[in-house]
């Protein structure tokens, strides 16, 4: 099973890992090395852009208080790294609360969570990356639209993971896509019977289901946190600790029912609906 997450605009500074210039972009550093040539090209283009603060601010849509992000990009090759799951902050990642997860849950995150980075393409949650500033809709000079830049190679990575191949010892089985639309476009989900988009909706006090905005992210983060915290033990109890048994959709739906998570498959065969009780996430003004 794989869970696909978007990154976040905000990132935790610092880190204790060696920089990319010290270790390179080998397979031991970042997963899916078929993307490494593109990673190098984009890293170089971003650092070149950072030499011109005004142009960098325009391209990256930085406000006056965000100009320091230009210097973050200037140092991207040489700054310290940390696991991506700890680097990204914001509503979704704050809800995952990775620092509170026990070893079993953290191992689940490492094995099953992929993050769609605008700068690094598809990476695993524990891949160590530096701080940077780049969004899915940025157009870096010499690179162009990131959708066109990343989509072919990243979609190929996903296809390989689903079907099995050189970058996957075995097929991933079920894939749950929790990415936002913009980041999903950087690595389109293959038309595959085991690949599902997860759509979060809110349940209002009157029982009505409606589209979420801000708390869409928090609800997905809470979902991932609960999955990491409870699925490993539940799955061992169901599979008899047989690691060769693949996780299927019916298994995740069974886990959801057992853990009071309102998750269901829609009739289109490609979408799962995650229902979030809005009463659990009151407006900020009510806190």
N, C-alpha and C positions, 0 to 999 in steps of 0.2 A: 504494500500500500504506500502511496505517496500523497502528500498534502502540499499543494502549491500555494505559496503566499506572495503578496506584493511586498515591496520594501516599504520604507517610510521616508518622508522628506527629512525628518530630523534624525540625527545620529549622535550616539554617545562619543565624546572625544577621547583621545588617548588610546591606550592599549598596551599590552605587555608582550605582544608577538613581534617577531622579526618583520622588517619591512619587505615589500615586494622586490625592491632592488637588491636586498641581501639574499633572498631565497629564490627569486625568479618566479615564473608562473607554471612550474612543473605540476604534474598530477598530484604530488604530495601536498601542494599548496591549495590549489583550487580544483574542484571536481570538474569533470567533463572537459578534458584538455583539447578536444577538437575546437573549442572556442578560443583557445589561447592566442592565436594570431590576431583575431578580431579584438580581443582584450588589449593586447599590446598597442594596436593601432589607435584604439579609442583612448587609452590612457595617455599616449603621446599627444594626441590631438587636444585632449582636455588640458594637459599641462601647458601646451603651446598657447591655447586660448587664454589661460590664466595670466599670461604676461601682459595682457591688455585689460586692465581692470574695467574700463568703460564698456568694451565689447563683451567681456565676460559677463558683466551685469546684465547687459541687454539679452544675450543668448540664454542665460540661465534665469532671467526674469527676477533678478535680485533687487530688493528694496535698499534704501540707504543704510538700514541697520543690518543688512545681510552681506555687505561687501566683504566681510572677513571670510566668507565662503570661497572667495577667489584664492586666498592664500592657502586654504585647506586643499583646494585642487592643485595648487602649485607644488605642494609637498606630497602628492598622492603616492608617488613611487617610493618615497623615503620615510614616510610617517609610520608609526607602529601600528600593528594590526590586532584585532580581536575577533572572536567568532561572530559571524554575521547575526546570529540570533540574539547576541548581546549588544552588537553595534547599533542595530535599529531600535529606535524608541517610538513614542507616539501611542495613539489609542490602542491599536491592535496588539502591539508588542508589550505595552504596559499590562494589558489584560492577560497575556500569556504568563507573565511573572516568572520568567525563566530562572531567575536567581533563587526562587523558592522551590523549584522542582527537585525531587530526589533523584538518585542515580538512575533508577529504572525509567523514570519519565524523561530525563535528559538523554538517555540512550535511545528512547523512542524518537525524540526530536531529531537526534543526529541521523538516525537511520531512515526516517520517513518524511522529513520536511525539506522542501526545496523553496528557495526564494528567487524571485525574478528581479534581478538588479538591472538598472539601466546602464550601468558601467561594466559589469562583469558577466552579464547574461544569466543563465541558470546556474545557481550555486547551491550547495548544501548548507544547512543551517549552521554547521560547525566549521565551515570554511572560514579561514581568517582573512579579513579584509581591512583596509584602512578607511578612515573617514573620507567622505567625498560629497560633492553636491552635483547631482545630475538627475533630471526627471525624464520620464518616458516621452514627453513631448518636446524635449530640447532638440535643437538642430545644431550640432557642433560643426564648425567649418571644416571641410574636408571629409566629413562623415555623412552629413545629411540627416534625413529622418531616421530615428532609431528603430522605428517599426520596420522599415525596409532593410536596415543594417542587420538587425538581430533575427528577424522572423524565420528566414530559411534555415539557418544553422540551429537555432534553438528548438524549432519545431522538429527538426531531425533528431535532436537529443531526446525529446519527449517520445517520439516514435520508437527510438531504440530502447528506451526504458520500458515502454509498454510491450514491445515484442521480444525483447532480449537481444543482446548484441555485444559488440566490443566494449562499450562503456557500462554494461550491466551484466553481471554474472548470470542473472535470471530475470525474467520479466517482472515488472513491478506489480502486476496485478491491478488492483483498484487504484484509480487516481481521482482525488478530490481537489477541484480547482476553486480556491477561495480568492483568487486575484481580482483586482478591479479591472474594468474594461480596458483602460489604457495599458496596463502592464500585461494583461492577457494577450494583447495584440503583438507584443514583442516575441511571444512564443506561442502561436496558436495551438490550442488543444486539438490533437488529432481526432478525427472521426473514428472512434474506437469504442466498442461495446463496454469497456471497463473504465472509460473516462467520463467524468461527470462534473458539471459546473454546480457550485453550491450557491444558491440564492438565499440571502437572509431577508426575512420580512418581520415586521413587528406585529404583535397582538395588542391592540388597544384595550382599554378597560371595558369597552362594550363588546369585546370579542372579535371586532373587525380586524382583518389582516391588511396591512398597508406597507408600502415601501419605506425603508429606513434610509437615513443619510449618515449622520455622525455615529449613531450607535450601531450601525451596520458593522463598522470596524470593531467596536468593542465586543459585540456579540460573536463575531468570528474568532476573536482572540480568546474569549471565554470557552468557546467550543474546542479550540485547539488545546487549551490548557487542560480541559477536562478529559479530552481524548488521550493526551500524553500521560495524565495522572492515573487514569483508570483502565484504559484499554489493554495495556500489557498483561496485567494480572487476570482481567476478564478473559482475554484471548487464550491464555495458558489453560484456564479452567475449561474452555470450550474445545480446544484443539488437543488437549492432553500433552501440552508442551511440545507438540510435533512441529518443528520449525519448517517442515516441507509443505505444510498445509497453507495454501494461499488464502489471503483475506479476500472475500467477495462482498458485494454490496449487501447481501442478506445478512452477513455477519455484522457489518457496521450498523445496519438498521436494528439488528437484535441488541447490540451494545447500547444504542441510543434509547431503545425502549426500556432496557434494564437500568439506565442511569437518568431517566426523566429528561432526556433530550428530545425535543420535538423535531424529528427529522423524517422526511418522507420523500419518495420518488414521484416525480410528476409524470404525466402521461407522455411527454415527448421523448422519454427514454434517455435524455441527456442531462436532466436537471434534477438536483435534490433541493428541497425546500427546507431551510432551517428557520424555525419560528422562534422568535425572541419575545419574551414577555416584557412589554415596555415598562411595566410597574417595577421591574428589577433594575431599570436604568432611568431614574427620574431626571428631569431637566436639571442642568447645572444650577439654575436659579433656585431650585428647591432643596439644594444641599446645604 
